[in-house]
Amino acid sequence: MTCVSRSLSYNYVMLITKASGEKVEFDRKIYEASLQRVGLTVEEARQIGNEIYQDLHSEISTEKILEKTQKVLKRKNQSIAIKYGLKKAIMRLGPAGYYFEKYMSAVLSAYGYKTKYNQFIYGRCVQHEVDIIAERDREKFMIECKYHTNPGRKSDLKVALYTYARFLDLKDKHNFKEPVLMTNTLCTTEAIRYAKCMGMKIIGWHYPARGESLEHYIESKKLYPVSILGSVNNQINKKFRDGNLFLALDLLKYTPKRLAKKFHLKEHQAVRLIKEAQILQS
């Protein structure tokens, strides 16, 4: 019996299991592109791709691949290792979608938008709850946030339909230019097709492919959620949520003593949190 390396066996197909349960082929190009997006060079991404690929087994979950990747990255670059956990960190914002709305309001504010969240306003026919109203350069946008704690869950056609219906009832009375559906996961093909047809913008995970995806808005200005930091356990995460602190960047506004006092932390915890936030910004 001869042992053939996977890197040399061109007919070898490695199936992996997505969070939705779907079995798909492991795509090295997509995987290495995700590593480059958080700051690795092409060669560094290729080296890690080789290392991880040799350690995979058939139908391994994407969650396990993430864990293996972060372990490798921690040995090489702590800042990049933290950034690579962005999707999971966003899912730790919850459990309720209300916190995703607050976080995205903070992200949009960093881009110069004036934002209001969780607004109850009347349209032509009925009252609506609007997740975020964002305004910049005299243009106003109605934003529907769809938050999922299951990475395999997608926003479907029904979500796109009711988002646009809400916009139609509100647009004239409140001078909204455009409806935006913002989600931390993917949208179904039907939802995307409908949105394109009706002129409704979608901002989601890996969508649109260039320039305006959810992770692009976050990574371009290093607006990472505080839940991405390794020292933020569930208890600390709740304290930050209750205190309306959602951006890791905002930790740098505090001294360890002030941070510990405001959020009822031990001072050594505050020191560690600020240090991790500094690493993330490097």
N, C-alpha and C positions, 0 to 999 in steps of 0.2 A: 504494500500500500504506500502511495506517495502522498505527501502533505503539500498542498498547493496554497500559498498565501492568497488571501482575499484580494490584496492589491494587484495580484498578477492574474487572478481568475476572472476574466472579463465577462463570463457567462453567469457569475454568481449574483443572485438577487437577494438582498437582505430586506425582509419585510419587518416593519415596525408597527406598533399599535398606537394610534392617536388617542387622545383623551375621549373622543367620541366612541371609541371601540373599533373604528375603521382600520383595516390593515392596508398599509401603503408601502411602496418601496422607499427605502432610505435614500434620500437624494443628497449626495456629497456636496454638490454645488450650492444648494440652498443652505445646508448646514454650515459650510465654510463662509458663506456670505453673511450669515448671522453673527459669526465670530468677527468678521471684518467690520461689521456695523458698530460694534462696541469698542473698536480701537485696535484690533490686531492687524498686522500686515498680511498680505497675501501668503507669504511664506510661513508665517507663524500659524495662520489659520489652517494651512495645508498640513503642517506638522501635527497639530492637535487633531485634525481630521483623521490622519493616519492612525494616531494612537487610540482614539475613541473607536474607530471602525474595527480595529483588531479585537476590541473588547466587547463588541456587540454579539448578541445571540438572537436567533430568529424570534420575531414577534415581541421583542423588548418594548416596553412602554416609552413614550416620549418623556414622561416624568423621570424615569430612570436614566435616560440619556442626558437630561438636564443635570441631574445629580452628579453623574460621572464627569460631565464637562466642567461643572463648577469646582469639583475637586482638583482637576487638572489645572484649571485657571488660577486657583488659589496658590498653587506652587509657583506660578509664573508672574502673576500680576494681580494683586488684591483688588485694585480699583476695577479692573475689567471683570473680575469674578463677581463683584457686587452688581455691576451693571447688567451682567448676563441674566440675572434673576428678575428682570423688570416685569415680565408678564405675571409671574407668580406673586410678586410684590403688590401689583395692582389688585389682584384677587384677595390679598390680605387686608385691603382697605376696609372691606365690609365687616359684617355680613350684609348690611342694608345698602341699597344703591344710593341712598342719600349722601354717603361719604364719598362716593365716586363723583357725584355732582359737585361737592365742595372742592375736591381735588382738582377736577377739570376747570373749575372757576379760577382756581389759583394759577393753573397753567396758562389759561387764556389771558389772565391779567398780566402775566409776564410778557405777553405779546402785544400789550397796549390796549386790550379790550377793557371796557368798563362792564363788569358783570354783576348780575343779580341771580340768585338761585332760589329754587322752590317758590316760585311766584304764582299766586292765584289771580288770574285776570279774566275779564269777560270778553268774549268775542261777539260776533254778530248775533249768534244764537244762544250759546250757553257759556258757563264759566269753565275754564281749563286750568290745570296745574302745569306750568311750564318749568321744566327742570333748570334751564339756564337761559337768561336773556343776555346777549353779548352785543356791545355797541362799540364801533370804532369808525372814525372818519365819517360820521353822520350816517352810517349804515348799521341797521339793527338786524340781529339774527335770532331766530327761535331755535333752541337746541333741545332735542330729546336725547337723554342719556339712557342707554340700555346696558345695565351692568350684570355680568354673570360671574358667579363664583366657580362654575364648572367650565374648564377651558374647552370642552368639547361642544358646549352649547352655542348655537348660532342665532342671530337675530333674523327672523324670517320675514316673509312678505307681509304678514299681518301687522308687524311692527312698522314697516315702511308705510303701509296704508293708513294706519291711524295717525302716524306722525304727519303725513301730508294733509289728512283731513283736518287735523287740529290747526295746521298752518292756514288752510283756506278760511277757516272761521275767524282767525285772529289777524290775518295779514293787513287788511285795510284799516281796521280800527287802531292797530298798534304800529302800523308802518313797518312791518317786517319785510326785509328784502328777500330772505331765503330761509327755508327750513334746513336744519342739519341734524342728521342722525349720528350720534356719537356712541360707540360701543367699544368695550375692552376685548372683544373676541371677533369672530368673523360674522359676515352676513351671508345668507344663502344667495345662490345665483339669481333666483327670482326677485329677491329684495333689491339686489344691485341693478337688475334690468329695469325694474319699475322706477327706481330712483333716478337712473339715467334718463328714462323716458320723460319723467315729470320735472326734471331739473332740480332734484333734491340732492344735496351733498351728503355723502357718507364718509365719516372718519372712523376707521376701525383698525384692528390689528392687521398689519401688512396691507392695508388698503386706505387710499389708493397706493399703487405700487411705488410711485415716485413722489417724494416731496411732502405729502400731506397726510401720511398715515399717523395713527395715534402715537406710535413710538418715535416717529420723526419729530413731532411737536415736543415730546418730552426730552429726547436725547440731544436735540440741537442746542438747547439752552441748559442742559443738565438739570431739568426740573423733575428729578426722581422723587417718588413718594418716600416718606420717612420709613414706611414699612419695608423698604428694600434693605435697610441696614441690619446686619447680623445680630446686633445687640438689642434690637427691638423685638421683644417677646410679646405675647398676646396682652399681658397686663400693661406694659409700656405703650403698646399700640393704642389701647383703649384710652389711656391718659392723654395721649397726643390728640386722638380724635375728639375727645371731650373738650380739649383746650383749643380746638380748631387749628392745630399745627399739622399740615399735610405734606409740606415740602421738606426734604432732607436739607436743602439749602438754607432754610430758615433757622436751623439749629446753630448756624454760624453767627447769628445775631446775638447769641447768649454767651456769657461766661459760664463755666461749669457750676458755679455757685448759684447764679440766677436761674439757670435751667433746672437745677435740682430743686430749688425752692418753689418755682412756679408749677412744676409738674409732679411734685412730691416723689422725687427720685433720690437715691443715694448719690453722693457727690462722685464716687468712683464710676457709677453708671453714666453720669452726665459727661465725665471726662472721656469715657470710651465712645459714647455716642457722637460727641463733637469731633473726635479724632476720625471716626469712620466717615462722617460727613465731609471732612476735609479731604480724605483719601478719594472719595467719590468725585470731588470737584477737581482733582488733579489731572 
